[in-house]
Amino acid sequence: MDTPRISLFIIAKNEAHRIAPCISSAQGLVSEVVVIDGDSTDNTAQVCKDLGARVYTRTFDGFATQKNFALSKVTTEWALNLDADERLSPALKEEISRAVQAPQTAGYYLPFCNYFLGKKMRFSGLNKEKHLRLVRTAKAHYVGGLVHEGLEVEGPLATLKHPVNHFSYDTIEAYFTKFNKYTSLAADQLHQNGRRFCLLRVLLTLPFEFLKRYVLKLGFLDGMRGLLWASFSTYYVYVKYAKLWQLEQNK
């Protein structure tokens, strides 16, 4: 029996500095690479083309719509989604090549090994993370709005054993560069959903957000990185609601 063909698809913007290792990590496993470039101002598109990817330019209007567009360009039976800062481990590549031969399974959750500021995070709620990233193309579609897209799949799902290596933020500066974009998108989504700013909710939520990551999820065992992750993640919630307040004031 022939091994089913797999496509890697990536949505990206200004990722020229790190998308090449992502694509290279899937070589030998995938038969095509599809990149949806969200109007990059660097040479992301050229880097991808040099590695054999098919690149489409599409202005970003939400994660769900961008990834559904990417799925529409996939020509193989299976589709694998990665972000530019993610890499397949060699063991996961081998596991995927076997997994796609299962006749009934429609999709697979992939475990994640998360790195923050150059070091693996062993706790902080990042050690048990998994995401649905490998699916039968014809059975899957994305739902959601500007942020927090979900992947719906028709058919049985399973979970693989070996991880995707996720090199999320190499520097604090890189974290806050994305921080500003994502908090704005999250606030816009809350506003579109009819959510209203509530000062009491914010005051009650923030201490819990920090304690959840730093104490309940053992972030203190990740040392200084655990403290930074818990603090930054809590600040993310604060700024998201502050921007929601600002949207209401502007309106």
C-alpha positions in Angstrom: 0.0 0.0 0.0 1.3 3.5 -0.9 2.0 5.8 1.9 -0.5 8.7 1.9 0.9 12.1 0.9 1.2 14.9 3.4 1.4 18.7 2.9 2.9 21.2 5.3 1.0 24.5 5.5 2.2 27.6 7.3 0.7 31.1 7.7 3.4 33.7 8.3 4.3 37.3 8.3 7.8 38.7 8.6 9.3 35.3 9.6 12.3 35.3 7.3 14.6 34.8 10.2 13.2 31.5 11.4 10.8 29.9 8.9 13.6 28.0 7.1 14.3 25.6 10.0 10.5 25.0 10.2 10.2 23.9 6.6 13.5 22.0 6.7 12.3 20.0 9.7 9.5 18.5 7.6 11.7 17.6 4.6 11.5 13.9 3.8 8.0 13.6 5.3 5.9 16.1 3.3 5.4 16.2 -0.5 4.5 19.8 -0.7 4.8 23.0 1.4 2.1 25.7 1.2 2.9 29.1 2.8 0.3 31.9 3.1 2.2 35.2 3.5 0.3 38.0 5.2 1.9 40.9 3.4 5.4 40.5 4.8 7.8 43.4 4.5 10.9 41.2 4.8 11.9 38.4 2.4 9.8 35.6 4.0 8.2 34.7 0.6 11.6 34.4 -1.1 13.1 32.2 1.7 10.1 29.9 1.4 10.3 29.8 -2.4 14.0 28.9 -2.3 13.0 25.9 -0.2 10.5 24.8 -2.8 7.3 26.1 -1.1 4.3 27.4 -3.0 3.7 30.9 -1.6 0.4 32.8 -1.7 0.0 36.4 -0.5 -3.1 37.1 1.4 -3.8 40.0 3.8 -4.4 38.7 7.3 -8.0 39.0 8.4 -8.1 36.4 11.2 -6.5 33.1 12.0 -9.4 30.9 11.0 -9.9 32.5 7.6 -6.2 32.5 6.9 -5.8 28.8 7.7 -8.9 27.8 5.8 -7.4 29.5 2.8 -4.2 27.6 3.3 -6.2 24.3 3.5 -7.9 25.1 0.2 -4.5 25.2 -1.4 -3.5 21.7 -0.1 -3.6 19.0 -2.7 -2.7 16.0 -0.6 -4.8 13.6 1.5 -3.2 14.8 4.8 -2.4 18.3 6.0 0.1 19.2 8.7 0.0 22.7 10.2 3.1 24.3 11.8 3.9 27.9 12.8 7.2 29.4 11.7 8.7 29.0 15.2 7.9 25.3 15.4 10.0 22.3 14.3 9.2 18.6 13.9 11.4 16.3 16.0 13.0 13.4 14.0 11.1 10.9 16.2 7.8 12.7 15.4 8.5 12.6 11.7 8.8 8.8 11.8 5.7 8.5 14.0 3.6 10.7 11.6 4.7 8.6 8.6 3.2 5.6 10.3 0.2 7.3 11.7 -1.2 8.5 8.4 -1.5 4.9 7.3 -4.3 4.3 9.8 -7.4 3.8 7.8 -10.0 5.2 10.2 -8.3 8.1 12.0 -9.2 11.5 10.7 -6.7 13.6 12.7 -4.0 13.7 15.4 -3.1 15.8 18.3 0.6 16.6 18.6 2.4 17.1 21.9 4.4 20.3 22.3 7.8 20.9 23.9 7.9 24.6 24.6 11.1 26.7 24.8 11.0 30.2 26.3 14.0 32.6 26.2 16.2 29.7 24.8 15.4 27.1 27.4 12.8 24.3 27.7 9.9 25.0 30.0 9.3 21.9 32.2 6.3 23.4 34.0 4.2 26.6 34.0 1.4 24.9 32.2 3.5 24.4 29.1 4.6 20.9 29.7 1.4 19.1 28.8 0.3 21.1 25.8 -1.0 19.5 22.7 -2.7 20.7 19.6 -4.7 19.2 16.7 -2.3 19.8 13.8 -2.4 16.8 11.5 -5.7 16.1 9.7 -7.2 14.5 6.7 -7.6 17.6 4.4 -11.1 16.8 3.2 -12.4 16.2 6.7 -11.2 19.4 8.4 -12.0 23.1 8.6 -11.2 26.0 10.9 -13.8 27.9 13.0 -13.4 31.0 15.1 -12.7 34.7 14.6 -9.6 36.9 14.8 -7.9 34.8 17.4 -8.3 31.4 19.0 -9.2 29.5 15.9 -10.4 26.0 16.4 -10.0 23.0 14.0 -13.1 20.8 13.5 -12.6 17.4 12.0 -15.1 14.8 10.9 -14.0 11.4 12.3 -12.0 9.8 15.1 -9.0 11.5 16.6 -5.9 10.2 18.3 -2.8 11.6 20.0 0.8 11.0 19.0 3.7 10.5 21.4 6.6 12.5 20.2 6.7 16.4 20.3 6.8 19.4 18.1 9.6 21.6 19.4 8.2 25.1 19.8 10.8 28.0 20.1 8.3 30.6 21.0 10.3 33.7 22.1 14.0 34.0 22.0 14.0 37.5 23.6 11.7 39.5 25.8 11.7 42.1 23.0 10.3 39.5 20.6 7.6 38.6 23.1 6.3 42.1 23.4 6.5 42.7 19.7 3.8 40.0 19.3 2.2 40.9 22.5 0.9 44.2 21.2 -0.6 42.6 18.1 -2.3 39.7 19.9 -3.8 41.8 22.7 -5.3 44.1 20.1 -6.8 41.2 18.1 -8.1 39.7 21.4 -9.7 42.9 22.4 -11.3 43.3 18.9 -12.7 39.8 19.2 -14.2 40.5 22.6 -15.7 43.7 21.3 -17.2 41.9 18.3 -18.6 39.2 20.6 -20.5 41.9 22.6 -18.3 41.6 25.7 -18.2 44.7 28.0 -15.3 45.9 30.1 -15.9 45.2 33.8 -13.3 46.6 36.3 -14.4 44.2 39.0 -13.8 41.2 36.7 -10.4 42.4 35.8 -9.4 43.0 39.5 -10.6 39.5 40.4 -9.1 37.8 37.4 -5.5 39.1 37.5 -4.4 37.5 40.8 -5.8 34.2 39.8 -4.1 34.3 36.4 -0.7 34.8 38.1 -1.3 32.2 40.8 -2.6 29.6 38.3 0.6 29.7 36.3 3.2 30.4 38.9 1.8 28.2 41.8 -0.9 25.8 40.6 1.0 24.9 37.4 4.4 24.9 39.2 5.9 27.8 37.3 8.2 28.6 40.2 10.1 25.3 39.3 11.0 26.9 35.9 13.0 29.6 37.8 13.2 33.1 36.5 11.6 32.0 33.2 8.6 30.7 35.1 8.2 34.0 36.9 8.5 36.0 33.7 6.0 33.7 31.9 3.4 34.0 34.7 3.9 37.8 34.9 3.8 38.4 31.2 0.8 36.1 30.7 -1.1 38.0 33.5 -0.2 41.3 32.0 -1.5 40.0 28.6 -4.9 39.6 30.2 -4.8 43.1 31.8 -3.8 44.8 28.5 -6.4 42.9 26.5 -9.2 44.2 28.8 -7.6 47.7 28.8 -7.8 47.7 25.1 -11.4 46.6 25.2 -12.1 49.5 27.5 -10.4 51.8 25.0 -12.6 50.5 22.2 -15.7 51.2 24.2 -14.4 54.8 25.0 -13.7 55.4 21.3 -17.1 54.2 20.3 
